[in-house]
Structure formats: structure tokens, C-alpha cells
Amino acid sequence: MTKDPKGRDAKTIKDDLRTGTPYWLKTPNVTVQSGRMTERDHFDAIIVGAGISGALVAEALTRQGSKVLILDRRAPVRGSSPASTAMIQHEIDIPMIHHIRDMGTTKANAVWRRSAKAVQDLVDLVDDLGLDCQMQAKQALYLTGNILGSRAMQDEAAARKAAGIAAEYLNAPALRDRFGLDRTGAIVSDASASANPAQMTAGLLKVAQSRGAVILSDTEVTDMAELPSGVALATADGQALTADHVVFCTGYEFLPAMQSATHQITSTWALASEPGLAHPDWLDDFLVWEAAEPYLYYRTTPDGRIIVGGEDEDSPDRNDDPALLDEKARAICDKLRDLAGIDIGKPAYVWSAAFGNTTDGLPIIDRVPRHDRVFAVMGFGGNGITFSVIASQVIAAAIAGKPDPDAKLFAFR
Ligand SMILES: Cc1cc2nc3c(=O)[nH]c(=O)nc-3n(C[C@H](O)[C@H](O)[C@H](O)COP(=O)(O)OP(=O)(O)OC[C@H]3O[C@@H](n4cnc5c(N)ncnc54)[C@H](O)[C@@H]3O)c2cc1C
């Protein structure tokens, strides 16, 4: 029997994905109607998981005319996605100069260019579909820290520019003048955005429903078998469903068959201030994060809340402990005040969540080993939403029989 991240026997992994209350679940339009049973038992594609990954894949597949069924063991939009701080970045957790060192310039350039394109694609998609999810195009400010000092940050800016990705290096005096922040250097870049992740996920799922997709909640997939003619799924409540293709978008409860040494589940914390909190004007147009471990990151919402997160720990279960919420919130608030002079006061919402990362900072978007018709997407770190966009494009192309030229960058490792 497979073990889940906490060593328990499991056919499919199940985790406590969130503790506390993510702010986004208290905003309107984050609920999607769903059923428990379907009369039809065969679909072109079944997507397991109704988070942002499943929603984007469902949008892409229904756009190309597929009959889609979406299954989730929870209600739609109630996994990790509503815990996200939704800083939509092309910048990857691993610096580009480290990617160049580890995988070579050609591959690193291709990964980073694809990531920048995915952010723009998402902003355009939300606009084309008319989704109301607080999507705002932003710039990003990436500060030096214990991973990149000022010299390495200059190299990072140069590497990105050489790949055709805008990046302006600021030295310490320029950073202080322009942003009032005291660090040895920073990169200012474009191609970023922020959104309400729960509204965005719900909006995409509703678009897929309007094109005929069926969503079943409280429906846990417990087994699968690939047949010559398609894929059969068994659910905990005894349903047997078949499809030409299945896509597992199960987030941090990844499929045991996709378990790999390059992928870890960790714990992270985030909070939202009250609305209208005092902050510098420039912050409304920026995402801020640091080349540090653990890193602090922050941004604003349109109603003037500060969303800030960090304090990650390399443990899959520390996020389950409600007693840690206050302690971690205090540490995050102290760090933000020391860095930016912003005083959160008493946070309005504090939450913790499971979080994933891969050693190379890249997601895994691929067929499940020894399967032709079963795909899985996983390994989403700090820019997981951007990677979910790439996943939807790569998988829709594979199912349409027109493989994406970048697919090999994200192959199972
Ligand atoms: C605190 C936090 C902050 C983050 N900040 C950012 C950020 O600023 N920017 C960014 O880009 N990314 C960020 N991320 C990452 C991003 O949020 C994730 O990559 C993304 O939400 C994952 O979406 P998903 O759809 O893959 O997973 P989920 O939203 O978890 O959806 C997966 C679904 O699959 C279902 N499921 C699992 N197993 C089964 C099964 N066997 N049967 C049926 N259903 C099943 C689950 O119930 C769940 O609803 C953050 C994540 C966290 C936790």
C-alpha cells in the first residue's frame, strides 16, 4: 500500500490542506454549484480536482469542444487554491542563474520565457472571459537576501535580459530612493499580476459548466485502470466512470504513482490585514518578494489590504497545528514592519497550508508513468498558478494530438 506524506497507508493521498481562514473564502462568488451523481458514465475527459489547475484545464478542454467531467472529494474551490496569496509571477522560486548553471542556458531561457508568456496568457484569458476576480497586471520587486546578494542579483538581471525578459537592476541607493527599502539591491520586472484566486477558480469552473462540463463534489477517486479504449475510475461511493483521457489536478494530494524524490510537501503561513491599511502608494502596482529562505512576500488587494506570507518550514504537517497560527503571524508581521515599515496591527485573517516544491523549482506536467491516457500536474511552488496555466496548455495540446514544443521542459522526473 502506498504511504501518504505523513506515512499513512493510502490509495490516494489525503491531507489537511488548510488551517485557519483564508481571506478569499470570505469574499463573494467563490461557490460553484455541483452534483453528486451523473447520468452519463463516459466523457471525453475526466479532471480530478476542482482547484485552479483543474479549472484551467477544464476551461482549455471545453474550449476545444471536449465533454468534461470534474470530480472533487471536497466542494469546488475548497482545496489549496483559496489559500493562495495569488501573486501571479513569471519569476520562479529558483533564480534563473541557478537554472542556467543546472540545466544550461537554452533550457533555462525556454522555461523562463514560457513562464512570462503564461502570466500574460492568464491576464488575457481572464479579460477575454470577462471574469470578475480582481485581476491586476503588476510589476515585481525582487530583493537581495541570503540566496542572492547584490553581485548575484546583477548577474540574474543580466541573464534575464539576455533571454529577452525585462529586468532592471537597482543598487542600494536606487532602491532606497525609489522604494524606501533598505537592501543591497533588487530587480524590478514586468509580467506579473495578482488576483483573488478563489473568484478566479470559481469563474473558470462556471465558464466550463456553461460549455457543458459536469462537476461532482464529495466524490473521491480511489482507483483507476487504463484500458485499450480509455480510462476507468472508481470512486469511494461506488461509481465507475470512464473517459478517453483523465487528468489528475489533485494539487498537493498528488497521485502516489507520481511520487518522486524531486518533490516535497512543506508548510507555509499567510495573512490578510484589515482593508484600507496605510502603505506606500507604489505598492499597489507591485508584488514584493526576496531571494531568501524562508522568504517574505507581500502585495495589496484593491480594497487596501496587505496580503503577506512566508515562514515556510520543510515539514508536511506543521501547517496542521492551529496553535502555530498566532506565532507565525507575529513573525511575519515583525519581518514586514522591519523591512517595509508597514504595521499590520491585528491581522483580519491568518491561515496556514500545505505547500509543494520541487528541487529544480519546475512543475511536473506529464503522462503518469506507464500510462498513455492519464496525465498529472503537480509540483507547484511559489508561482503555482502560472504553472497551472502552462499545465492547461500542455495537456490540452497533448489531448488534441498536437504536442506542445515546451512539454519536455516539465516532464516527469
Ligand atoms: C499559502 C499559499 C500561498 C501561495 N501563494 C501563491 C502565490 O502567491 N502565487 C502562486 O502562483 N501560487 C501560490 N501558491 C501555490 C498555488 O496556490 C497552488 O499551486 C495552487 O493553488 C494549486 O492548485 P491545484 O488546483 O493544483 O490544487 P487544489 O486547489 O488543492 O485542488 C486540488 C483538488 O483536488 C482534490 N482531490 C485531491 N485528491 C483527490 C481524489 N483522490 N479524488 C477527488 N478529488 C481529489 C482536492 O480536494 C482539491 O480540491 C500558494 C499556495 C499556498 C498554499
The ligand as an SDF file (V2000), in Angstrom:
LIG
                    3D

 53 58  0  0  0  0  0  0  0  0999 V2000
   -0.4150   29.7250    1.3340 C   0  0  0  0  0  0  0  0  0  0  0  0
   -0.1300   29.5520   -0.1210 C   0  0  0  0  0  0  0  0  0  0  0  0
    0.3140   30.6470   -0.8360 C   0  0  0  0  0  0  0  0  0  0  0  0
    0.5490   30.5010   -2.1980 C   0  0  0  0  0  0  0  0  0  0  0  0
    0.8930   31.6100   -2.8900 N   0  0  0  0  0  0  0  0  0  0  0  0
    0.9990   31.5420   -4.2280 C   0  0  0  0  0  0  0  0  0  0  0  0
    1.2190   32.7190   -4.9710 C   0  0  0  0  0  0  0  0  0  0  0  0
    1.3460   33.8110   -4.4320 O   0  0  0  0  0  0  0  0  0  0  0  0
    1.2920   32.6020   -6.3230 N   0  0  0  0  0  0  0  0  0  0  0  0
    1.1290   31.3920   -6.9610 C   0  0  0  0  0  0  0  0  0  0  0  0
    1.1940   31.3240   -8.1940 O   0  0  0  0  0  0  0  0  0  0  0  0
    0.9260   30.2540   -6.2680 N   0  0  0  0  0  0  0  0  0  0  0  0
    0.8500   30.3040   -4.9240 C   0  0  0  0  0  0  0  0  0  0  0  0
    0.6050   29.1800   -4.2110 N   0  0  0  0  0  0  0  0  0  0  0  0
    0.5160   27.9080   -4.9350 C   0  0  0  0  0  0  0  0  0  0  0  0
   -0.8350   27.7580   -5.6150 C   0  0  0  0  0  0  0  0  0  0  0  0
   -1.8250   28.2740   -4.7940 O   0  0  0  0  0  0  0  0  0  0  0  0
   -1.0670   26.2840   -5.8950 C   0  0  0  0  0  0  0  0  0  0  0  0
   -0.1230   25.8880   -6.8550 O   0  0  0  0  0  0  0  0  0  0  0  0
   -2.4540   26.0210   -6.4430 C   0  0  0  0  0  0  0  0  0  0  0  0
   -3.4630   26.5650   -5.6350 O   0  0  0  0  0  0  0  0  0  0  0  0
   -2.6760   24.5350   -6.5640 C   0  0  0  0  0  0  0  0  0  0  0  0
   -3.9000   24.3720   -7.2120 O   0  0  0  0  0  0  0  0  0  0  0  0
   -4.4400   22.9550   -7.5740 P   0  0  0  0  0  0  0  0  0  0  0  0
   -5.6950   23.1400   -8.3210 O   0  0  0  0  0  0  0  0  0  0  0  0
   -3.3340   22.2010   -8.2100 O   0  0  0  0  0  0  0  0  0  0  0  0
   -4.7050   22.2920   -6.1460 O   0  0  0  0  0  0  0  0  0  0  0  0
   -6.0140   22.4150   -5.2020 P   0  0  0  0  0  0  0  0  0  0  0  0
   -6.5780   23.7740   -5.1890 O   0  0  0  0  0  0  0  0  0  0  0  0
   -5.6360   21.8250   -3.8840 O   0  0  0  0  0  0  0  0  0  0  0  0
   -7.0560   21.4820   -5.9250 O   0  0  0  0  0  0  0  0  0  0  0  0
   -6.8700   20.0760   -5.9460 C   0  0  0  0  0  0  0  0  0  0  0  0
   -8.1870   19.4250   -5.6490 C   0  0  0  0  0  0  0  0  0  0  0  0
   -8.0540   18.0220   -5.8810 O   0  0  0  0  0  0  0  0  0  0  0  0
   -8.9340   17.3640   -4.9720 C   0  0  0  0  0  0  0  0  0  0  0  0
   -8.5120   15.9760   -4.8150 N   0  0  0  0  0  0  0  0  0  0  0  0
   -7.3040   15.5190   -4.3890 C   0  0  0  0  0  0  0  0  0  0  0  0
   -7.2660   14.1610   -4.4080 N   0  0  0  0  0  0  0  0  0  0  0  0
   -8.4920   13.7590   -4.8480 C   0  0  0  0  0  0  0  0  0  0  0  0
   -9.0840   12.4740   -5.0730 C   0  0  0  0  0  0  0  0  0  0  0  0
   -8.4210   11.3410   -4.8690 N   0  0  0  0  0  0  0  0  0  0  0  0
  -10.3790   12.4320   -5.5120 N   0  0  0  0  0  0  0  0  0  0  0  0
  -11.0720   13.5800   -5.7430 C   0  0  0  0  0  0  0  0  0  0  0  0
  -10.5470   14.8230   -5.5400 N   0  0  0  0  0  0  0  0  0  0  0  0
   -9.2790   14.9040   -5.1080 C   0  0  0  0  0  0  0  0  0  0  0  0
   -8.8190   18.1770   -3.6920 C   0  0  0  0  0  0  0  0  0  0  0  0
   -9.9470   18.0170   -2.8670 O   0  0  0  0  0  0  0  0  0  0  0  0
   -8.6480   19.6000   -4.2050 C   0  0  0  0  0  0  0  0  0  0  0  0
   -9.8420   20.3280   -4.1950 O   0  0  0  0  0  0  0  0  0  0  0  0
    0.3670   29.2530   -2.8500 C   0  0  0  0  0  0  0  0  0  0  0  0
   -0.0640   28.1680   -2.1110 C   0  0  0  0  0  0  0  0  0  0  0  0
   -0.3120   28.2980   -0.7780 C   0  0  0  0  0  0  0  0  0  0  0  0
   -0.8090   27.1050   -0.0210 C   0  0  0  0  0  0  0  0  0  0  0  0
  1  2  1  0
  2  3  1  0
  2 52  2  0
  3  4  2  0
  4  5  1  0
  4 50  1  0
  5  6  2  0
  6  7  1  0
  6 13  1  0
  7  8  2  0
  7  9  1  0
  9 10  1  0
 10 11  2  0
 10 12  1  0
 12 13  2  0
 13 14  1  0
 14 15  1  0
 14 50  1  0
 15 16  1  0
 16 17  1  0
 16 18  1  0
 18 19  1  0
 18 20  1  0
 20 21  1  0
 20 22  1  0
 22 23  1  0
 23 24  1  0
 24 25  2  0
 24 26  1  0
 24 27  1  0
 27 28  1  0
 28 29  2  0
 28 30  1  0
 28 31  1  0
 31 32  1  0
 32 33  1  0
 33 34  1  0
 33 48  1  0
 34 35  1  0
 35 36  1  0
 35 46  1  0
 36 37  1  0
 36 45  1  0
 37 38  2  0
 38 39  1  0
 39 40  1  0
 39 45  2  0
 40 41  1  0
 40 42  2  0
 42 43  1  0
 43 44  2  0
 44 45  1  0
 46 47  1  0
 46 48  1  0
 48 49  1  0
 50 51  2  0
 51 52  1  0
 52 53  1  0
M  END
$$$$
